[in-house]
Amino acid sequence: MISKNIKLPPRHIYPLDDWRFIQKKYSPQYLAQDETVFAIANGYLGFRGNHEEGTPVVQRGTFINGFHEQWPIRYGESAYGFAKTGQTMLNVTDSKVIRLYVDDEPFYLPTADLKSYERVLDMKAGTLNRTVLWETASGKRVSIRSTRIVSMEHRHVAAISYEVTVLNAPAKLIISSKLRCPTEKLDPKEDKEDPRKSPKFDHSVFVPQVSQVNDQRVLLGHQIRTSGMTLACGVDHEIQTENTYSYKSECYEDSAKIVYSLKAEEGVPFRMIKYMVYHSSRNAPVVELCERTERTLDSVTQDGFEELTEGQQRFMDNFWTNSDIEVSMYRDRRTQQCLRFNLFHILQASARVEGTGIGARGLTGEAYEGHYFWDTEIYLMPFLIYTSPKVAKNLLRFRYSLLDKARKRARELNQKGALFPWRTITGDEASAFFAAGTAQYHINADIMYALRKYVEVTGDEEFLFEYGAEMLIETARFWADLGFYSTNGKDQFHIHGVTGPDEYTAIVNNNAFTNIMARENLRYAVESLELLRKKAPDSFEGLAKDTDLGPEEIEEWRNAAAKMYIPYDEEKGIHPQDDEFLKKEVWDFENTPLENYPLLLHYHPLVIYRFQVIKQADVVMAMFLLGHEFSKEQKKKNFDYYDPLTTGDSSLSSCVYSILAFELGYLDRAMELIKYAAWMDLADVGGNVKDGAHIASMGGTWMAIVYGLAGLRDYGGKISFNPKSPPRTRAVRFPLTVRGKLLEVMIQRDKVTYTLKKGKALTIHHGAEEIKLTEQQPCCIKELGDAN
């Protein structure tokens, strides 16, 4: 994989702190990426890290997971079965804006005389805080303190505490609390050369339905023009001050404001608490959503801001107990900060995901249009299964809710069974570029892989029988119908015309990753149905009847799995990525300028497709996910071959290559790769963090620590570890939840300690050694992989 220069945030602006990401100076050159980095969210509602004043701003952002507009996909030349309708997550009503005027002088960060400035993403408390000391042109010193929260406990609620104190003289203050729905027609001529960015609409998509004000409370309700989705946003205010003040309200179809006026006494603070509530729906009338919003506002204003922050702290304490990774490294504290930053953003993308998926950039930016990909199942589910199994279950249940649409999509592609969409919000395929979209059929197997891991790690067979079995039937049907038996006398099962995870190689025959994962999907379908028939025969008979399943079909899947063709090259001793990959010319990496990466922005796809060049882990990914299918020697040869061919143009590669590098004993390489993943956003490794956080890479960072450095393997639900003693690392500690029991793993330079923190007993393995743990009785083993 091509090495990249990592430029860490400058310490004089962003000092080190294990639990907080701190900005000590207003820095316009970092404004775009800071809007992503300082974003706060709860999985349903998300705010980019825009300043309260509303300007300056690069990308204004208030998002609701799954709240979207849809639009007809226009093709220059269309064809049967192409995706017909695009879906784009919308930037919704902005309730964050609070404008401040002191003696009629506006507070505007770029020109303000700032005597001190600090903004803090407090990952332990789950809040965004800012403290500013501003000296006006007339010499008045103004303290401005704000705390922003998107509640984890209360899915629909956010709040801002905004406190202004004139320290050295009385002053006239105007504080304008605003609410604004996007109405402008976005420029359709905006650069569309980067396919990862959202398309822009040339019309307003928000249709006003409700606008009302009652004292200090405002409600705006809208319906989306084409998708028909509905939204209500309400704000209410609480004032805490000994100053005398007055206010007036203004409300229009798409905007509203409450304007507070006062003569502030010297040293007497004016604190405004702004409560913000959002409710959305696919079908409920706007009026009903407004009623819900009012009820939520009543509740949260009655409880107050302090109760909101205390509830947030309780939630965060529980999260870190079950999820934290502690790392002690020689002369390196930034990695600890990066790891916690990554885990915190996964939480923000997933905590209140209920009835939706997780977008590729979470709720931090518009890139990838808020679509759900395979990222969730392969890169995020392992973390969630081991730390927040209820969230993992919600995500699998969401996939199940899309099964009928997946069946319909399979019919559109002339196949039996079901095909889950490559990228979607609603369950309909939204990828207009079929070569690197629809053709990635492996998503079926990815979802079933995540199902298997969830069931085996949690022991939740009830979910398997109630939901998973039906998905397994339809995905197995799809593979059996898609593949065919060769006529070359070897009686092998082939799958042609697909794209694997590597999008720089499209529409190929026998992509190794796809075939390997499809085989696993078929096997698991057979095993699960046999288990269901054994344990719940009546349920099996009912499911078989509902899905028109016969015993001959199950036997067909068993046979296809047993005879699945897996490409192998005897001469090189590796698994070719597909039938033709090794016949291609190797990309000229030596003469490719660094500024030409990512290649997809500088070369036509047909050029890239002609070469051995890899966007992201493909065969190496299979070697990790189903590593028990391969010998260590096979893994070594494949890693050594594919690592130099991988550009790292995708943020999803470093973590996977790091895991295999740990297993193979390439510890220095593993640590180099793990840093690319860990620092992806804070160091802006890909140069595009301004468009949103790389949520999947963040999940991959957790995997690189737990599956890589600690050597966790969980094939068949057997929990085993083969930890390494990596260079420059003193200790690593993390928790895992296994079948409701809390296990803590502590790896030090010369030993590893396993402690069952909660639960009566748990059996794990250290290498080949079986260990039976009992609660609070640590087991210490002095046998680790050698550092090189």
Secondary structure as GFF3:
##gff-version 3
##sequence-region A 1 788
A	DSSP	beta_strand	20	23	.	.	.	ID=ss1
A	DSSP	three_ten_helix	28	30	.	.	.	ID=ss2
A	DSSP	alpha_helix	31	37	.	.	.	ID=ss3
A	DSSP	beta_strand	40	41	.	.	.	ID=ss4
A	DSSP	beta_strand	45	47	.	.	.	ID=ss5
A	DSSP	beta_strand	62	72	.	.	.	ID=ss6
A	DSSP	beta_strand	85	91	.	.	.	ID=ss7
A	DSSP	beta_strand	98	102	.	.	.	ID=ss8
A	DSSP	beta_strand	105	106	.	.	.	ID=ss9
A	DSSP	beta_strand	113	122	.	.	.	ID=ss10
A	DSSP	beta_strand	127	135	.	.	.	ID=ss11
A	DSSP	beta_strand	141	150	.	.	.	ID=ss12
A	DSSP	beta_strand	157	166	.	.	.	ID=ss13
A	DSSP	beta_strand	171	180	.	.	.	ID=ss14
A	DSSP	beta_strand	206	214	.	.	.	ID=ss15
A	DSSP	beta_strand	217	224	.	.	.	ID=ss16
A	DSSP	beta_strand	230	241	.	.	.	ID=ss17
A	DSSP	beta_strand	245	251	.	.	.	ID=ss18
A	DSSP	beta_strand	255	264	.	.	.	ID=ss19
A	DSSP	beta_strand	270	281	.	.	.	ID=ss20
A	DSSP	alpha_helix	286	303	.	.	.	ID=ss21
A	DSSP	alpha_helix	305	323	.	.	.	ID=ss22
A	DSSP	beta_strand	326	329	.	.	.	ID=ss23
A	DSSP	alpha_helix	334	350	.	.	.	ID=ss24
A	DSSP	three_ten_helix	367	370	.	.	.	ID=ss25
A	DSSP	alpha_helix	375	375	.	.	.	ID=ss26
A	DSSP	pi_helix	376	380	.	.	.	ID=ss27
A	DSSP	alpha_helix	381	387	.	.	.	ID=ss28
A	DSSP	alpha_helix	389	401	.	.	.	ID=ss29
A	DSSP	alpha_helix	403	412	.	.	.	ID=ss30
A	DSSP	three_ten_helix	434	436	.	.	.	ID=ss31
A	DSSP	alpha_helix	442	458	.	.	.	ID=ss32
A	DSSP	alpha_helix	461	463	.	.	.	ID=ss33
A	DSSP	pi_helix	464	468	.	.	.	ID=ss34
A	DSSP	alpha_helix	469	482	.	.	.	ID=ss35
A	DSSP	beta_strand	484	485	.	.	.	ID=ss36
A	DSSP	beta_strand	493	494	.	.	.	ID=ss37
A	DSSP	alpha_helix	512	535	.	.	.	ID=ss38
A	DSSP	alpha_helix	537	547	.	.	.	ID=ss39
A	DSSP	alpha_helix	551	562	.	.	.	ID=ss40
A	DSSP	three_ten_helix	581	583	.	.	.	ID=ss41
A	DSSP	beta_strand	585	586	.	.	.	ID=ss42
A	DSSP	three_ten_helix	594	596	.	.	.	ID=ss43
A	DSSP	three_ten_helix	599	601	.	.	.	ID=ss44
A	DSSP	alpha_helix	605	609	.	.	.	ID=ss45
A	DSSP	beta_strand	611	612	.	.	.	ID=ss46
A	DSSP	alpha_helix	619	625	.	.	.	ID=ss47
A	DSSP	three_ten_helix	627	629	.	.	.	ID=ss48
A	DSSP	alpha_helix	632	642	.	.	.	ID=ss49
A	DSSP	three_ten_helix	643	645	.	.	.	ID=ss50
A	DSSP	alpha_helix	654	664	.	.	.	ID=ss51
A	DSSP	alpha_helix	667	678	.	.	.	ID=ss52
A	DSSP	three_ten_helix	689	691	.	.	.	ID=ss53
A	DSSP	alpha_helix	695	703	.	.	.	ID=ss54
A	DSSP	pi_helix	704	709	.	.	.	ID=ss55
A	DSSP	three_ten_helix	715	717	.	.	.	ID=ss56
A	DSSP	beta_strand	720	721	.	.	.	ID=ss57
A	DSSP	beta_strand	729	738	.	.	.	ID=ss58
A	DSSP	beta_strand	741	748	.	.	.	ID=ss59
A	DSSP	beta_strand	752	758	.	.	.	ID=ss60
A	DSSP	beta_strand	761	766	.	.	.	ID=ss61
A	DSSP	beta_strand	769	774	.	.	.	ID=ss62
A	DSSP	beta_strand	779	781	.	.	.	ID=ss63
###
